[in-house]
C-alpha cells in the first residue's frame, strides 16, 4: 500500500531546492520542464485545429485540385 504525501510549498522553496541540485540534475530538470511545456503547447494547437468537418474525401479532393493546378502551371 502506498501513501501519498501532499505538502504546500512555495515557488521560492522549490527554487531554493533546485539551486542545491548538481549541475547535471538541473539540466535534466530543465529539459523535462521544457518538454512538458512543448507537449502542452502542441496539445493546445491540435485542439485548435480539430474539426469534424474535415474528412479524408475532402482532403483528397483538395490535394487533387492542387496537383492539377501544379501540373497545368508546369505545362505553360
Secondary structure, 3 states (H helix, E strand, C coil): CCCCCCCCCCHHHHHHHHHCCCHHHHHHHHHHHHHHHHHHHHHHHHHHHCCCCCCHHHHHHHHHHHHHHHHHHHHC
